[in-house]
């Protein structure tokens, strides 16, 4: 695996992530269990987006300083931005599934913040492993690009046909497996993951929720990671754009939770993005679509879908 990022930038990235998680967990502990409102979610969303752009600026400077090429620095910065936007847009669909999970398990609003924080840490660890492994596989076996591309196209087609249909967690195989593996209490016990009933130590619904959130994120990562690899073959840019998008996932969840009905058509747009990125991967040896074009297509699809959703949103 080859990356244009110097070692010091890897260390800065690790410091960014650790510092961000530390601050977030400290704030979480001081605030205690509470429902997150739209103003708080909006403030944190702005902070996470700002940090992402600061890091992208640092990436641009590092590439130009290392290579002496402004054009290459611009290209890598665009790759980061495109990957970040792809992960952010696909995360919206992920968030709708989280909403379904929280509703199904009747998770109190005060506990949702902690569930998402733990889920984000787990997602960062698992996605790092997946990205490094995926980067190694692509470096060793170029033809895997075609498999990833075909998979994204099929996933996009499937998402298009499933858009607008109600999901049912009762039919979720992951949930059925978890219920077989561990007994679960019918009641919450504060923010605890384990409780004691009839002298036996069993899981609370909160542990089940965290497990479902983690499994859901891994499933969505199978879509998003190959999609970003189609934009850039640099594992550093894939990893950093992915992680910075994930860091803002919790704040974005609470923002979208308040306006979920206004994005009822977004899955159609996400389906088109997956088909486009999959096609880009399949055609990479025939014609390499410029990064700027990819960014424009992704932004254009999202913009059209958002406007379409807003104009046809069902009356509340």
N, C-alpha and C positions, 0 to 999 in steps of 0.2 A: 504494500500500500504506500503510495506516494502522496505527500501533502506539501503545499507551498508554505504552510505556516511554520515559522521558526519555533524552537523549543520554548522560548520565553513567552510566546503567545499562548501556547498550551497551558503554561503555568498561570498566566493571567486569567485565562478562561476558567481554570479550576478554582482560582481565588474568587472570581466573580460568583460562581455557582455556590461555593461554600459560604461566602459572606451573605449572599442573598437568602439562602436557606436559614442561616443562623439568625439573621434579622427577622425573618418571617416567623420562625418558631419562637423567638423571644417575644415578639409582639403578640403572637397567639397565646402564649402562656400568661402574659400580663393582662390581656383582655378577658381570658377565660372563655367558657362556652357561651356563645351569643349568636343571634341571627345577624347575618351580614346584609346591610341595606345597600341600595343602589349607590348612594354617595360614596360610601367606603369602597365598594367594588370599583367604582369609576376612578377613584384616586389611585388605587393599586394598579389598575389597568394602565393608566398613564405612566406610572413609575416603571412598570415592566417593559412597556413599549419604548420608553426613553432609554432605559438601560440597554435594550437590544440595539438601538440605533447608535448609542455610544460605542458599543462593542464593534458594530459594523464599521464605524469610523476608524477604530483602532486596527481592525483587520485591513482596511484600505491602506492605512499608513504603513503597517508592517510589510505588506506585499510590495508597496512602492519602494520602501527602504531596502528590502532584501533584494529585489530584482532590478530596481531603477526604472521600472516601466509603469508609467501612469495608466496606460491603456490596460495592462494586465490587472492593476489594482482596481480599476473601474469594473472590469469583468468579474473579478472575484467578489467584489462588493455587491454587484447585481445578483450573482449566484446566491449569496447569503440572503439577500432580500427576497428573492424568488422562493427559495427553500423555506424561509420563515413564513412567508405568506401562504404557501401551500400547506404547511403544517398547521397554521392558524385556522385556515378555512376548513380543513378536514377535522380539526379539533371541535368545530361547531357541531358536526354530526355526533362526535364522541360525547359532547356535552348533553345532547338530547337523550342519549342512552343513559347517561348519569341521572338525568331528571327522571327517567322512567324507573331506574333502580331505586332512587330515593323515594319516589311516590309509591312504588310497589311495597317497599319495606317500611313505609311511613316513618322515615327518618326525621326526627325533630330538627327544626331549622338550626337550633343551637349546636347540634353535633355535626352538621354537614361540613363546616369549615375544617375540622380536624380530619375527617375522612379524606377530604380532598388533599390536604397537606401531606398525609402519609402516602396517599396514592401518587402524588407528584414525585416524592422521593423514590418510590418503587419504580415509577416510570422512567426516571432518569437513569437508574442503575440498569434496568432491563434493556432500555433502548441503546445505551452505550455499548452493551455486549452485542446486541443485534447489529448495530451500525459497524462496529469493528469487524465482526464476523462477515457481514455482508460486503464490506470493502475488500476483505481478503479474498472472498469467493469471486468477486468481480475482477480482481486483479489476476486471479489464477485461471478463471474460466469466463472468457468474454461472452460466450453464447448464453450465459445465464441472463444477460440483459434482455434477450428475446423472451425468455420465460417470464421474467418480471413484467415486461411490457404486455405480453398476452394476458397475464394474471390481472393487471390493472384494467385492461380493456374489458375483460369479463366481469370484474368487480364493478366497474362503472355501469355496464349494461344491467347488471343485477340490481344495483342501487337505483337506477332509473325506474325499473319495473316495480321495485318495492316502495318507491317514494309515495307518500300519501296514505299508505296502509298502516293500520294500527299494529304495533308490536305487542307480543304477549310473552312476558317473562316465564310463564308457566311452561312454555315449550323450549326454554333455553337449556341446552344440554349441560352447560357449565354449572348452572344453578342446581340441576338434578344431581350432578356428580358431587357437588359440595354438600348437599343435604344427605347423601349417602355416606360421605366420609366423616361427618361430625354431627352430633346432636346439637340442636340450637334451641335456646330459650324462646318463648313466645313474647318476652318482655325485655325492654331495655333496662340496663342497670347503670344509669348515668353514661359516662363516656368509657366505661369498662368494656373490654373485649371478652372477658370471661366472668362468669357468675356461678353461684352455687345453688342448686335446686335439689331438694330431697337428698342432701348429703353428697351430691355428685357435682363435679366441676364441669360445666358445659359452656359452649360459646354463646355469646349474646348476638342478637341480630346485627349489631354494629360490626362485628368481625366478619360476618357473612357479606355485609355491604362492601367492606374494604376489599375482600377477596374478589367480589364481582367487579368492582371498579378496576382492580389490577388486571384481571383477565380481559376485561373489555378493552383496556388501553393496549395490551399486547396485541389483541386482534386488529385494532386500528393501526398499530405501528407497522403491521405487515403491509398495509396499503401505503402509508405515508413515507416510510423510509425508502422503498424502491422509487417512489415518485420523485423524491429529492435527489437520489442518486442519478436520475435521468437528467437533472439539471446540471449537476456537477459530479465529477468523479473523485473529488477531493473529500476524503472521510472527515477531515477537520471541519469543513464547511457544512457537511451533512449533519455532523454531531452538534455543532454549535447552533446552527439555525433551528434544529429540532429541540434542543434543550431550552433555548431562550423562549421559544414558543410555549413550551410546557410550563415554564416558570410562571407565565401569566395565565395559566389555565384556570386556576381557582378563581381569580378575580373575574375572568371572562364568564365563568359559569354563573356567578351571581348576577352579572349584568344581563345575560341572556335568559336567565330564569324569569326575570321580570317581563321579558318581551318575547317569549318563545313563540307565541302564536303569530307574530309578525314575520317569522322566518319559515313559514310552513312550506315554502317551495324551494328552500335552499338545497335540499337533497338532489334536485334535478341539476342544479348548477355544479354541485360536487361530483355528480356522476359524469358530467361533461368534462370536468377537469381531469378526472381519472382516465377517461377515454383519450383525451388529448395527450396527457403525459405518457400513457401506455403506448400510444402511436409514435410518440417521439422516441421512445426506447426501441421499438421495433424497427424504425426507419433510420436509426443512428448511423448505420454504415452506408446508407443510401444518401441521406441528406441530414446534416446536423442543424437543427433549428436553433438560431441564435438565442442567447439567454434573454436579451431584451424583448424579443418576440414572445418568448414563453411567459415572461412577466406580464406583458401587455395582454396576452390571451387570458391568463389567470385573473388579472384585475378586471378585465372586460366582462368575463363570465360572472364573476362575483357581483359586479355592479349591476348588470342587467337582472340577475336573479334577485338581488336585494330590492331593487326598484319594483320589480314584478311582484315580489312578495308583499311589499308595502301597499301597493295599489289593490291587491286582491285579498288582503288580510281579512279574515272573518270578523264580523262585529263582535266586540266583547260584551 
